[in-house]
């Protein structure tokens, strides 16, 4: 069947737009291989010097490590709290639970700068400025909406008779949650964990306000690097992160198919 | 009374997350309101100063203009992608979906950095155009609204595509087929039968993109180079450069109120619950 102009418009249009989405992200790859000491395309030869620089620079590695472990702690805290929250709301399913769910997603709606100001003033009072604990607490709050949304989404597919059966057979609420509900909604919990990790790993505005010198995260190093605007090491870091994302996406797609 | 203890144990699950959210998030954000009305002196002084400042007005206009243009751009581009994915099934469809979601996982910082590399004075686009002999002097592609909007559309596009995709997947092909078999042209059937059914998805996408764009900081700050001062950046300026917490907080309150108003108006056209709370 011949394709109409209409179909051709939408199909080629869609691929062009997807190219617009993906290709600009990939420019960091050639930039990272530049043999120059400024940000630009390779001039005479490809070079791995900026990767070498990243892997030998204590500041970059330290910030990377901080971002990873803070992200893991945040993801664990947010997943436990958010999962319990979503399960509780699902059981209750009344007006109050609905209000609670709206309260928990406010961090999605409040502009990042406004919440960062709020954190800063309160963290000063609590003495949490420039501490890892302060960052973990702030990031956990920012990650909670995503965990709660993703866990709740998988709960809506769960048959309410299943926990009811467990309860009528004598299981306590806690036992029902641990042995029946959590195993049934594992995919939602897992994607909540991943979301929470990414939220923390990428978060920049809050960190800019509530940390000074002692706590350095990867986004903060990248942010400062872009402001100074000379060092192609950022491109090497960005390339590593983009490749990691590509691999993870590919892995995820393969597992699903 | 078994039912009461039952309910109590459910609340014990809800409470930890809710409590830390209220204590460490809601209270600090409300604290900003207090600062706006009390620093340096109690009263409406900060809001009077804000209303009188032409710089603030300009910043609000820029913010709404950039957010509006970004939203329209995302809807147009996003609609085409969502339509192609949901209506032309092929072996490549899963790949298309994966590629739309992929940018989500790459940090906004890195995506903005990519655009700086592309659009800068001696960026890749300018270099390529000069090498091709198309331009003499470098074009001004960033540190203006053009650069900010391009990068913002890039960052926000997935937020527009996903709700539209969810919506379009639920639309039965039978209506368009019926219209076609009754003699409607492809375009007529799309315009009058398919398109109206996609409005809920379009509205959800519009709301998400617009609200997120209003408060966006990272991309405008990096691509705008201090020349496209959206409200979020204006606030950090007031606080970091001038330590003017009063005005900065008053601006924050104004931004919060603006966001709330947008949501309130949107609630008339959009199912807020489906858009924000129960999204997948």
Boltz contact constraints between the chains, C-beta under 6 A:
constraints:
  - contact:
      token1: [A, 4]
      token2: [B, 186]
      max_distance: 6.0
  - contact:
      token1: [A, 6]
      token2: [B, 186]
      max_distance: 6.0
  - contact:
      token1: [A, 6]
      token2: [B, 187]
      max_distance: 6.0
  - contact:
      token1: [A, 10]
      token2: [B, 80]
      max_distance: 6.0
  - contact:
      token1: [A, 10]
      token2: [B, 83]
      max_distance: 6.0
  - contact:
      token1: [A, 10]
      token2: [B, 84]
      max_distance: 6.0
  - contact:
      token1: [A, 11]
      token2: [B, 84]
      max_distance: 6.0
  - contact:
      token1: [A, 11]
      token2: [B, 88]
      max_distance: 6.0
  - contact:
      token1: [A, 13]
      token2: [B, 80]
      max_distance: 6.0
  - contact:
      token1: [A, 14]
      token2: [B, 80]
      max_distance: 6.0
  - contact:
      token1: [A, 14]
      token2: [B, 81]
      max_distance: 6.0
  - contact:
      token1: [A, 14]
      token2: [B, 84]
      max_distance: 6.0
  - contact:
      token1: [A, 17]
      token2: [B, 77]
      max_distance: 6.0
  - contact:
      token1: [A, 17]
      token2: [B, 81]
      max_distance: 6.0
  - contact:
      token1: [A, 18]
      token2: [B, 99]
      max_distance: 6.0
  - contact:
      token1: [A, 21]
      token2: [B, 103]
      max_distance: 6.0
  - contact:
      token1: [A, 22]
      token2: [B, 99]
      max_distance: 6.0
  - contact:
      token1: [A, 24]
      token2: [B, 114]
      max_distance: 6.0
  - contact:
      token1: [A, 24]
      token2: [B, 118]
      max_distance: 6.0
  - contact:
      token1: [A, 25]
      token2: [B, 106]
      max_distance: 6.0
  - contact:
      token1: [A, 25]
      token2: [B, 114]
      max_distance: 6.0
  - contact:
      token1: [A, 27]
      token2: [B, 114]
      max_distance: 6.0
  - contact:
      token1: [A, 27]
      token2: [B, 117]
      max_distance: 6.0
  - contact:
      token1: [A, 27]
      token2: [B, 118]
      max_distance: 6.0
  - contact:
      token1: [A, 28]
      token2: [B, 114]
      max_distance: 6.0
  - contact:
      token1: [A, 31]
      token2: [B, 117]
      max_distance: 6.0
  - contact:
      token1: [A, 81]
      token2: [B, 16]
      max_distance: 6.0
  - contact:
      token1: [A, 81]
      token2: [B, 17]
      max_distance: 6.0
  - contact:
      token1: [A, 82]
      token2: [B, 17]
      max_distance: 6.0
  - contact:
      token1: [A, 84]
      token2: [B, 13]
      max_distance: 6.0
  - contact:
      token1: [A, 85]
      token2: [B, 14]
      max_distance: 6.0
  - contact:
      token1: [A, 85]
      token2: [B, 17]
      max_distance: 6.0
  - contact:
      token1: [A, 87]
      token2: [B, 13]
      max_distance: 6.0
  - contact:
      token1: [A, 88]
      token2: [B, 10]
      max_distance: 6.0
  - contact:
      token1: [A, 88]
      token2: [B, 13]
      max_distance: 6.0
  - contact:
      token1: [A, 88]
      token2: [B, 14]
      max_distance: 6.0
  - contact:
      token1: [A, 89]
      token2: [B, 14]
      max_distance: 6.0
  - contact:
      token1: [A, 91]
      token2: [B, 10]
      max_distance: 6.0
  - contact:
      token1: [A, 92]
      token2: [B, 10]
      max_distance: 6.0
  - contact:
      token1: [A, 100]
      token2: [B, 14]
      max_distance: 6.0
  - contact:
      token1: [A, 100]
      token2: [B, 18]
      max_distance: 6.0
  - contact:
      token1: [A, 101]
      token2: [B, 277]
      max_distance: 6.0
  - contact:
      token1: [A, 104]
      token2: [B, 21]
      max_distance: 6.0
  - contact:
      token1: [A, 111]
      token2: [B, 215]
      max_distance: 6.0
  - contact:
      token1: [A, 111]
      token2: [B, 232]
      max_distance: 6.0
  - contact:
      token1: [A, 111]
      token2: [B, 255]
      max_distance: 6.0
  - contact:
      token1: [A, 112]
      token2: [B, 217]
      max_distance: 6.0
  - contact:
      token1: [A, 113]
      token2: [B, 217]
      max_distance: 6.0
  - contact:
      token1: [A, 113]
      token2: [B, 232]
      max_distance: 6.0
  - contact:
      token1: [A, 113]
      token2: [B, 235]
      max_distance: 6.0
  - contact:
      token1: [A, 113]
      token2: [B, 236]
      max_distance: 6.0
  - contact:
      token1: [A, 114]
      token2: [B, 252]
      max_distance: 6.0
  - contact:
      token1: [A, 117]
      token2: [B, 32]
      max_distance: 6.0
  - contact:
      token1: [A, 117]
      token2: [B, 252]
      max_distance: 6.0
  - contact:
      token1: [A, 118]
      token2: [B, 28]
      max_distance: 6.0
  - contact:
      token1: [A, 118]
      token2: [B, 29]
      max_distance: 6.0
  - contact:
      token1: [A, 118]
      token2: [B, 31]
      max_distance: 6.0
  - contact:
      token1: [A, 118]
      token2: [B, 32]
      max_distance: 6.0
  - contact:
      token1: [A, 119]
      token2: [B, 28]
      max_distance: 6.0
  - contact:
      token1: [A, 121]
      token2: [B, 31]
      max_distance: 6.0
  - contact:
      token1: [A, 122]
      token2: [B, 28]
      max_distance: 6.0
  - contact:
      token1: [A, 141]
      token2: [B, 24]
      max_distance: 6.0
  - contact:
      token1: [A, 141]
      token2: [B, 25]
      max_distance: 6.0
  - contact:
      token1: [A, 144]
      token2: [B, 17]
      max_distance: 6.0
  - contact:
      token1: [A, 153]
      token2: [B, 280]
      max_distance: 6.0
  - contact:
      token1: [A, 173]
      token2: [B, 9]
      max_distance: 6.0
  - contact:
      token1: [A, 202]
      token2: [B, 107]
      max_distance: 6.0
  - contact:
      token1: [A, 204]
      token2: [B, 109]
      max_distance: 6.0
  - contact:
      token1: [A, 205]
      token2: [B, 217]
      max_distance: 6.0
  - contact:
      token1: [A, 219]
      token2: [B, 109]
      max_distance: 6.0
  - contact:
      token1: [A, 222]
      token2: [B, 109]
      max_distance: 6.0
  - contact:
      token1: [A, 226]
      token2: [B, 113]
      max_distance: 6.0
  - contact:
      token1: [A, 238]
      token2: [B, 110]
      max_distance: 6.0
  - contact:
      token1: [A, 242]
      token2: [B, 106]
      max_distance: 6.0
  - contact:
      token1: [A, 245]
      token2: [B, 105]
      max_distance: 6.0
  - contact:
      token1: [A, 245]
      token2: [B, 106]
      max_distance: 6.0
  - contact:
      token1: [A, 249]
      token2: [B, 98]
      max_distance: 6.0
  - contact:
      token1: [A, 249]
      token2: [B, 102]
      max_distance: 6.0
  - contact:
      token1: [A, 253]
      token2: [B, 98]
      max_distance: 6.0
